[in-house]
Amino acid sequence: MKLRTFVFNPVEENTYLLYDDTKECVIIDPGCYSPAEQAQLKEFIQEKGLTVKHILNTHLHFDHCFGINFVSNTYGVGLQAHKGDEEFLHHLPEQAARFGFHVNEENPVISQYINEGDIISFGEQTLKAIHVPGHSPGSIVFYSEEYGCLFVGDVLFQQSIGRTDLPGGDYDTLIYGIKAKLYTLPDETRVFPGHGPDTTIGFEKRNNFYVKGNI
């Protein structure tokens, strides 16, 4: 499996594109906001000759959603996300406006719900969905056991965690989910968050001030 990371929009959101030698790919959290960012994503897909099979969102806060309609309309692929975050899409312009962003298009819609334990396939790869609410009700982590990596959205960051003071957030729920579902994975598992640098499960277990102690 190959990985390309894009850092999009002024919030510096990480959009991940995963692909393999079959040329099938998935896009996780398309956050491209400007036409230039949309062109950057499109040019990479064209250059590599990729076929977009899935749009996967870890959660549906505005900064992770800016590019959903662009990708969906360009490649004819619907959004897949957890039902628990669907309400955020109904208020996407209001979400964005609170942080100074303007969204002037139809709200994205979920075409297929993702639930705990679902397996998403593309090319010769699989990703397992792990539901870890707390940052948002529908936060999903995508896990590749074969390659030992997690795409966690805003659940876990390098030496930090996602905000829990936004609508639907809950600190205790988030901490429990991290400990029960992520910290039980191998220490060498690489963690790719929605913002900032990647890390590992082992590093976070040793150094993350916010997630201490046993379940």
Backbone as a ProteinNet text record, in pm:
[ID]
protein_1_A
[PRIMARY]
MKLRTFVFNPVEENTYLLYDDTKECVIIDPGCYSPAEQAQLKEFIQEKGLTVKHILNTHLHFDHCFGINFVSNTYGVGLQAHKGDEEFLHHLPEQAARFGFHVNEENPVISQYINEGDIISFGEQTLKAIHVPGHSPGSIVFYSEEYGCLFVGDVLFQQSIGRTDLPGGDYDTLIYGIKAKLYTLPDETRVFPGHGPDTTIGFEKRNNFYVKGNI
[TERTIARY]
83.3	0	87.2	49.1	122.4	36.1	103.4	34.1	82.4	-11.8	20	-60.6	7.5	-56.8	-62.4	-180	-198.2	-237.5	-182.6	-223.6	-305.9	-435.7	-529	-594.7	-637.4	-714.9	-639	-680.5	-607.7	-602	-685.8	-682.2	-572.5	-508.8	-400.2	-446.5	-550.8	-610.2	-537.6	-512.4	-445.9	-548.5	-534.9	-611.9	-519.1	-566.5	-482.9	-538.1	-448.3	-483.8	-403.7	-473.2	-410.7	-433.2	-328.5	-341	-237.5	-251.9	-153.2	-128.4	-61.3	-21.2	-138.6	-256	-374.2	-427.2	-380.7	-421.1	-556.3	-614.5	-734.8	-693.7	-775.7	-738.5	-861	-833.7	-935.3	-883.4	-975.8	-942.1	-1006.3	-925.1	-972.9	-974.2	-1091.2	-1110.2	-1065.9	-1135.2	-1097.4	-1126.2	-1021.1	-1037.4	-998.6	-981.5	-938.3	-1044.2	-1002.1	-1093.9	-1091.3	-974.4	-960	-951.1	-977.1	-957.6	-814.8	-717.4	-578.6	-556.4	-617.8	-604.7	-677.6	-793.4	-865.5	-782.2	-719.1	-635.4	-515.3	-458.4	-343.8	-381.2	-497.8	-544.1	-572.7	-641.2	-677.9	-554.6	-456.5	-334.8	-258.3	-255	-186.3	-257.2	-389.1	-466.7	-445.1	-443.7	-419.3	-277	-181.6	-41.4	-16	-79.8	-60.4	-156.4	-251.6	-348.1	-440.2	-485.1	-561.7	-711.8	-779.9	-925.5	-974.6	-1055.6	-1105.9	-1221.7	-1205.1	-1307.2	-1394.2	-1336.2	-1411.2	-1371.2	-1470.1	-1446.8	-1482.8	-1384.7	-1404.4	-1380	-1473.8	-1451.4	-1444.4	-1338.7	-1325.5	-1433.1	-1469.1	-1578.1	-1618.2	-1719.3	-1778.8	-1776	-1669.9	-1646.8	-1603.5	-1636.2	-1627.9	-1492.6	-1383.2	-1251.3	-1212.1	-1281.9	-1256.9	-1353.8	-1442.2	-1550.7	-1547.8	-1458.8	-1462	-1456.8	-1382.7	-1362.5	-1452.7	-1547.9	-1631.3	-1706.7	-1776.7	-1855	-1765.7	-1650.5	-1558.1	-1516.4	-1474.1	-1429.3	-1545.3	-1659.6	-1776.1	-1821	-1828.2	-1873.5	-1770.7	-1643.4	-1538	-1523.6	-1540.6	-1509.6	-1631.3	-1748.4	-1870.2	-1873.6	-1817.7	-1810.6	-1879.1	-1961.8	-2034.7	-1956.7	-1998.9	-1935.7	-1975.7	-1878.1	-1901.9	-1856.2	-1945.7	-1915.5	-2013.9	-1991	-2077.8	-2202.5	-2314.8	-2442.8	-2442	-2361	-2359.7	-2319	-2250.6	-2207.3	-2292	-2395.4	-2471	-2529.9	-2569.9	-2632.2	-2537.4	-2407.3	-2312.4	-2320.6	-2349.8	-2358.9	-2475.9	-2582	-2699.6	-2671.1	-2564.4	-2531.3	-2388.3	-2341.1	-2202.5	-2170.9	-2255.4	-2223.1	-2213.5	-2302.7	-2298.2	-2172.8	-2138.4	-2013.8	-1895.7	-1885.1	-1770.7	-1769.2	-1887	-1894.3	-1845.1	-1865.1	-1817.9	-1667.2	-1598.6	-1452.3	-1401.4	-1492	-1451.8	-1444.7	-1506	-1503.6	-1639.6	-1637.3	-1760.4	-1779.6	-1894.3	-1928.5	-2052.4	-2039.5	-2150.4	-2178.8	-2227.4	-2262.6	-2358.4	-2415.2	-2505.5	-2430.1	-2499.7	-2437.7	-2410.6	-2294.7	-2269.6	-2370.2	-2386.7	-2474.5	-2397	-2432.5	-2372	-2444	-2369	-2430.8	-2426.9	-2334.4	-2325.3	-2271.6	-2341.4	-2298.4	-2186.5	-2093.7	-1986.6	-2011.6	-2000.4	-2024.1	-1901.6	-1898	-1791.4	-1768.7	-1643.9	-1609.2	-1623	-1679.9	-1692.1	-1553.7	-1547.2	-1423.4	-1440	-1348.9	-1349.2	-1236.5	-1268.4	-1169.2	-1141.5	-1015.4	-975.3	-846.3	-837.5	-720.8	-702.7	-583.2	-554.3	-548.5	-608.8	-599.2	-734.5	-727.4	-847.8	-822.1	-925.3	-924.5	-1041.2	-1015.6	-1120.7	-1166.3	-1297.8	-1354	-1364.3	-1312.3	-1319.4	-1389.7	-1501.5	-1579.3	-1522.4	-1472	-1414.3	-1477.3	-1598	-1662.9	-1596.6	-1639.3	-1587.4	-1544.7	-1468.7	-1444.2	-1570.6	-1632.6	-1765.1	-1835.7	-1969.8	-2041.9	-2008	-1971.4	-1949.7	-1805.6	-1712.7	-1571.6	-1532	-1471.7	-1428.8	-1277.8	-1210.5	-1069.5	-1058.9	-971.8	-951.5	-817.4	-820.5	-703.7	-663.2	-537.4	-478.5	-390.5	-438.8	-360.7	-236.3	-249.8	-137.3	-19.8	-49.6	56.6	77.8	1.6	22.3	5.4	-105.3	-126.7	-273.3	-293.3	-425.7	-444.2	-562.7	-599.8	-710.6	-675.5	-757.7	-838.9	-830.1	-902.2	-855.9	-950.6	-916	-933.7	-930.8	-939.4	-811.6	-696.4	-567.7	-464.8	-385.8	-276.1	-145.1	-35.4	92.6	89.7	92	90.9	-31.8	-142.7	-266	-385.7	-504.2	-628.3	-718.9	-826.1	-921.2	-1000.2	-1047.5	-1132.1	-1259.1	-1304	-1429.6	-1532	-1504.1	-1595.2	-1685.7	-1679.2	-1766.6	-1895.4	-2000.8	-2126.6	-2106.1	-2160.9	-2149.7	-2022.2	-1934	-1808.8	-1825.2	-1739	-1742	-1603.3	-1539.3	-1401.7	-1387.7	-1470.9	-1457.9	-1477.5	-1573.3	-1598	-1477.4	-1416.3	-1299.2	-1182.2	-1153.7	-1040.7	-1062.1	-1182.9	-1211.9	-1188.5	-1237.1	-1222	-1076.9	-997.1	-854.7	-787.1	-815.5	-751.8	-798.9	-929.1	-986.2	-964.3	-963	-963.2	-833.5	-759.5	-636.7	-511.4	-509.2	-390.7	-372	-469.3	-456.3	-390.4	-365.9	-298.5	-147	-71.1	74.2	138.5	240.4	306.5	362.9	403.8	466.1	364.2	235.3	131	146.4	155.9	169.3	33.1	29.9	-93.7	-87	-180.8	-187.5	-310	-288.4	-400.2	-454.2	-563.5	-626.4	-553.3	-462.1	-380.3	-245.1	-140.4	-9.9	61.1	177.5	262.4	209	256.9	218.4	296.5	252.2	313.1	295.6	317.1	291.3	213.6	147.4	73.9	168.2	284	378.3	424.1	453.9	497.4	388.5	264.1	154.6	128.1	140.4	121.7	224.1	342.4	448.5	445	393.4	414.9	289.9	173.9	53.8	-4.2	8.6	-35.2	-185	-262.5	-408.4	-466.3	-388.3	-440.3	-348.7	-379.7	-295.2	-374	-301.4	-363.6	-434.4	-496.6	-566.9	-712	-779.2	-920.9	-1001.6
-119.4	0	124.9	221.4	346.9	460.3	561.2	669.8	804	892.9	1032.5	1120.2	1208.9	1300.3	1440	1500.9	1639.9	1719.7	1838.3	1928.1	2039.7	2040	2128.8	2227.5	2337.8	2446.9	2514.8	2634.2	2708.5	2639.5	2540.2	2466.4	2358.9	2343.6	2246.4	2104.2	2065.8	1932.6	1833.2	1714.4	1608.7	1526.7	1528.7	1441.8	1329.4	1206.1	1090.6	1020.1	987.4	908.3	779.4	666.4	534.7	460.7	394.7	320.9	209.1	120.9	14.3	-8.2	-116	-138.5	-166.4	-195.3	-214	-81.3	29.6	165.9	205.5	118.8	160	237.4	337.1	420.4	459.2	503.1	563.9	699.7	791.6	923.3	936.3	963.2	977.9	1125.3	1176.5	1315.1	1417.7	1424.8	1523.2	1666.1	1736.2	1869.6	1982.1	1952.3	2055.2	2165	2287.6	2401.2	2490.6	2521	2614.2	2539.6	2608.4	2544.9	2494	2564.4	2519	2387.6	2372.9	2247.6	2134.5	2163.6	2062.4	2016.5	2112.2	2078.2	1994.4	2023	1946.2	1799.4	1775.7	1638.2	1570.5	1640.1	1582.7	1550.6	1639.1	1617.2	1494.6	1473.6	1355.2	1227.7	1226.6	1110.1	1081.3	1186.8	1169.4	1120.3	1179.5	1143.4	996	944.7	805.5	710.6	765.1	681.2	604.9	670.7	602.6	605.6	505.2	498	512.7	613.8	639	543.5	459.1	360	404.8	480.9	518.6	658.6	733.5	852.5	813.4	816.7	775.8	895.7	924	1031.1	976.3	1016.9	976.7	1042.4	1164.3	1236	1350.4	1426.7	1522.1	1665	1702.7	1843.7	1912.2	2039.9	2113	2102.9	2109.5	2115.2	1983.6	1876.9	1746.5	1719	1816.4	1793.3	1883.4	1981.8	2080.6	2018.6	1909.4	1853.5	1737.1	1703.9	1585.8	1599.5	1711.1	1726.5	1727.4	1793	1795.1	1654.2	1574.2	1438	1353.4	1366.3	1287	1318.9	1448	1488.6	1455.5	1463.9	1439	1290.9	1206.2	1063.7	972.5	1030.4	950.3	851.6	892.1	805.8	876.7	803.1	863.1	860.9	945.7	955.1	838	784.5	683.2	737.3	732.3	784.9	725	750.8	698.7	785	719.4	790.4	890.3	862.4	948.6	1091.7	1115.6	1251.4	1315	1246.9	1294.5	1433.4	1463.6	1592.9	1708.6	1686.2	1793.9	1838.7	1745.7	1781.5	1874.4	1861.7	1946.5	2091.5	2112.9	2248.1	2284.6	2230.8	2253.9	2401.6	2479	2621.6	2695.7	2662.4	2728.3	2688.4	2559.1	2512.1	2592.9	2600.4	2666.5	2815.9	2878.7	3022.8	3062.5	2975.7	3006.2	3021.8	2960.8	2967	3052.1	3130.9	3225.6	3171.6	3056.3	2996.8	3011.4	3022.6	3035.1	2909.8	2846.9	2729.4	2762.8	2763	2800.5	2687.6	2576.2	2461.8	2373.8	2276.5	2184.8	2107	2078.7	1999.5	1858.4	1801.5	1661.3	1569	1451	1350.4	1219.2	1141.5	1009.5	911.2	842.7	743.9	604.3	582.6	452.7	472.7	414.8	427	327.6	371.3	284.9	255.7	130.3	88.2	15.9	2.2	-70.4	-207.1	-235.9	-366.4	-381	-280.3	-289	-297	-368.6	-381.6	-309	-216.9	-142.7	-197.5	-238.3	-299.5	-210.1	-206.6	-141.8	-207.8	-231.4	-302.6	-432.3	-453.8	-572.1	-537.5	-424	-374.4	-380.8	-383.1	-373.3	-278.6	-207.1	-122.1	-162.9	-173.9	-206.4	-79.7	-61.8	54.8	29.1	123.5	116.7	244	228.2	343	391.9	516.8	575.1	713.1	719.3	848.9	927.4	1052	1137	1272.3	1274.1	1400.4	1440.1	1342.5	1356.4	1223.3	1221.7	1095.5	985.9	1026.2	927	911.3	945.8	935.7	790.4	768.7	636.9	639.8	534.7	513.6	401.6	417.7	316.1	247.4	114.5	36.8	-61.3	-52.6	-154.3	-243.2	-361.8	-453.6	-500	-523	-572.4	-475	-346.9	-246.6	-176.4	-215.5	-163.1	-13	37	181.4	215.1	330.8	381.6	521.1	546.5	681.1	725.7	818.2	839	967	1048.4	1174.6	1258	1311	1396	1324	1191.5	1113.9	1128.1	1114.5	1110.1	1185	1267.4	1338.9	1304.7	1351.5	1335.4	1413.8	1339.5	1393.7	1481.7	1449.8	1523.7	1439.1	1495.1	1429.4	1532.3	1485.1	1575.6	1655	1769.8	1852.1	1776.7	1799.1	1737.1	1841.8	1969.7	2077.3	2120.1	2049.4	2077.3	1995.6	2031.3	1955.8	1806.4	1726.9	1582.2	1525.8	1612.4	1565.1	1519.5	1428.7	1381.4	1328.6	1391.4	1359.1	1215.3	1173.5	1039.1	931.1	953.8	857.9	846.7	960.7	960.3	886.9	917.4	854.6	703.8	663	519.8	451.8	513.1	453.2	440.4	542.9	537.5	422.4	412.4	307.1	167.4	153.1	20.2	-29	64.3	20.8	51.9	152.2	188.8	147.1	170.7	136.4	-13.8	-91.9	-237.7	-291.5	-203.8	-244	-246.3	-312.1	-319.3	-181.7	-171.9	-44.1	18.6	-64	-10.4	41.9	29.2	76.9	226.9	266	408.2	475.1	595	670.9	795.4	805	919.7	1003.6	1119.7	1199.1	1298.5	1363.3	1460.9	1592.8	1617	1738	1702.7	1762	1745.3	1618.6	1591.3	1479.2	1344.6	1238.9	1104	1064.9	958.1	910.5	758.8	697.7	554.7	531.2	417.7	381.2	374.1	312.6	300.2	434.8	527.3	660.7	730.2	719.8	787	724.5	594.7	528.8	577.6	609.4	655.7	805.8	882.5	1026.8	1113.1	1054.4	1137.1	1169.4	1292.9	1338	1318.7	1325.4	1324.3	1184	1080.7	944.4	863.9	862.8	797	688.9	590.4	488.9	380.2	288.3	176.7	211.8	122	143.9	144.3
0	0	0	-81.2	-90.9	-36.5	15.8	84.2	32	3.2	-28.7	65.9	135.3	228.6	168.3	173.6	133.6	257.4	272.4	380.2	316.7	347.7	279.2	374.8	319.1	379.1	493.6	532.9	636.4	772.4	796.6	922	918.5	803.6	783.5	816.8	745.9	761.5	672.4	725.1	648.3	570	440.3	351.7	306.6	317.9	283.2	159.4	68.4	-49	-42.8	-39.3	-31.1	-162.3	-212.9	-338	-342.3	-439.2	-456.9	-605.1	-637	-775.8	-869	-813.5	-897.7	-949.9	-893.8	-928.4	-868.9	-786.5	-713.5	-588.9	-551.9	-437.9	-356.2	-233.9	-148.9	-104.4	-82.2	-30	106.8	207.6	344.1	380.4	415.3	460.6	356.3	242.5	140.9	188.2	226.3	282.6	188.5	59.4	-36.2	-47.2	-18.6	-6.4	-129	-178.3	-290.1	-421.9	-534.6	-665.1	-684.9	-629.7	-642.9	-569.7	-453	-377.7	-448.3	-503.8	-580.4	-700.5	-766.6	-882.2	-840.5	-724.6	-675.9	-656.9	-596.6	-576.3	-710	-797.3	-926.9	-1010.1	-1008.3	-1086.7	-1038.9	-907.3	-856.1	-900.7	-893.4	-935.3	-1083.5	-1165.3	-1308.7	-1334.8	-1266.9	-1287.9	-1258.5	-1152.7	-1113.2	-1185.2	-1260	-1330.6	-1237.1	-1129.6	-1025.9	-1052.5	-997.9	-998.8	-855.2	-831.3	-695.8	-666.7	-564.8	-529.6	-412.2	-319.8	-200	-153.9	-106.1	-24.4	118.1	207	345.9	437	524.1	620.1	761.4	831.8	972	1057.1	1022.6	1088.9	997.1	1037.4	943.6	994.1	1062.4	1090.3	961.4	951.7	824.8	755.2	830.2	767.5	700.4	732.3	670.7	554.9	528.8	432.9	310.5	308.6	201.5	62.8	45.9	-87.1	-123.5	-37.3	-63.6	-194.9	-214.3	-336.5	-460.1	-450.6	-565.2	-604.3	-506.8	-536.7	-586.3	-520.8	-558.8	-701.5	-733.6	-866.9	-974.7	-940.4	-1039	-1071.4	-968.4	-986.1	-971.3	-947.6	-941.2	-826.3	-712.6	-594.8	-478.4	-403.5	-292.5	-162.7	-70.9	60.8	149.5	222.9	324.7	459.3	556.5	689.8	788.7	916.9	1022.5	1037	1059.4	1071.6	1188	1289.4	1406.8	1379.6	1268.6	1234.5	1124.5	1079.8	964.3	985.5	1107.7	1137.1	1105.1	1119.2	1090.3	945.1	853.9	712.4	685.8	764.5	745.5	782.3	857.3	903.9	865.9	754.6	715.1	692.6	622.7	605.6	738.9	833.1	964.3	1040.8	1034.2	1095.8	1045.2	913.6	851.8	883.5	882.3	904.6	1043.6	1141.3	1277	1281.8	1186.1	1183	1066.7	1006.9	904.3	763.4	737.5	603.8	536.8	405.3	328.3	243.7	256.7	176.4	96.2	-35.8	-122.1	-220.6	-166.9	-250.8	-172.2	-239.9	-171.4	-64.7	46.1	151.2	100.5	133.1	96.5	164.8	110.1	170.5	182.3	282.8	299	207.8	123.7	34.9	94.8	188.7	255.1	395.9	493	631.9	661.8	744.6	792.6	939.4	977.4	1114.7	1170.1	1301	1369.2	1304.4	1270	1215.1	1065.9	997.3	852.2	787.2	675.8	600.4	467.3	440.5	314.6	229.2	108	19.4	-100.4	-141	-265.6	-311.3	-442.4	-492.1	-415.7	-363.4	-282.4	-133.5	-97.3	39.5	111.3	243.4	325	441.6	479.9	597.4	686.2	815.5	910.4	981.2	992.3	1059.9	1210.4	1288.2	1434.1	1481.7	1548.9	1595.4	1728.6	1729.4	1851	1871.4	1927.7	1949.4	2062	2075.2	2181.7	2129.1	2019	1948.5	1874.6	1813.7	1753.1	1770.8	1761.9	1784.7	1684.7	1562.6	1458.1	1415.7	1500	1462.2	1435.7	1319.1	1274.6	1250.4	1293.4	1265.3	1162	1064	961.4	985.1	999.1	1040.2	933.2	890.9	804	890.5	920.9	1003	928.3	798.3	719.8	722.8	711.5	706.6	840.7	941.5	1075.4	1085.6	1030.8	1036.4	1060.3	1122.7	1158.2	1100.4	1047.5	1004.6	1098.3	1188.9	1308.7	1308.4	1202.8	1206.8	1324.5	1401.1	1515.3	1648.7	1646.2	1770.5	1852.2	1787.5	1857	1774.8	1842.7	1778.7	1848.2	1789.8	1856.5	1988.2	2099.1	2234.8	2262.7	2197.4	2222.6	2180.2	2197.6	2157.1	2090.7	2029.7	1968.5	2070.9	2029.1	2115.9	2153.8	2274.7	2318.5	2360.1	2332.8	2370.4	2255.5	2142.6	2029.7	2043.5	1971.1	1981.7	1961.1	2052.7	2043.7	2102	2151.6	2208.8	2353.2	2396	2534.2	2570.4	2667.2	2703.3	2751.7	2846.1	2903	2797	2706.7	2598.7	2507	2475	2386.7	2451.4	2577.1	2645.4	2655.9	2689.2	2698.6	2563.4	2455.7	2323.1	2281.3	2311.2	2277.3	2351.4	2480.4	2560.6	2519.5	2500.1	2476.2	2333.3	2236.1	2096.8	2021.5	2065.4	1995.6	2071.2	2201.7	2280	2296.8	2254.9	2256.9	2129.7	2032.9	1909.1	1931.2	1842.5	1860.6	1871.9	1957.6	1982	1855.5	1760	1638.3	1537.1	1566.8	1476.1	1452.9	1325.9	1292.5	1293.9	1344.6	1361.8	1273.4	1179.4	1089.6	1126.4	1188.2	1238.4	1135.6	1172.8	1084.4	1076.2	1168.4	1167.4	1228.4	1177.3	1238	1195.9	1259.4	1218.6	1264	1198.4	1239.7	1364.6	1427.5	1551.2	1555.6	1670.1	1686.4	1814.5	1820.5	1941.3	2061	2043.4	2153.7	2206.4	2116.2	2157.7	2238.3	2190.9	2261	2397.5	2407.4	2537.4	2639.1	2591.9	2682	2707	2610.9	2615.9	2610.7	2585.1	2570.9	2708.3	2748.7	2880.7	2901.9	2793	2803.4	2824.5	2791.7	2799.2	2890.2	3015.8	3115.2	3189	3239.1	3324	3244.3	3317.9	3257	3229	3157.4	3125.3	3254.7
[MASK]
+++++++++++++++++++++++++++++++++++++++++++++++++++++++++++++++++++++++++++++++++++++++++++++++++++++++++++++++++++++++++++++++++++++++++++++++++++++++++++++++++++++++++++++++++++++++++++++++++++++++++++++++++++++++

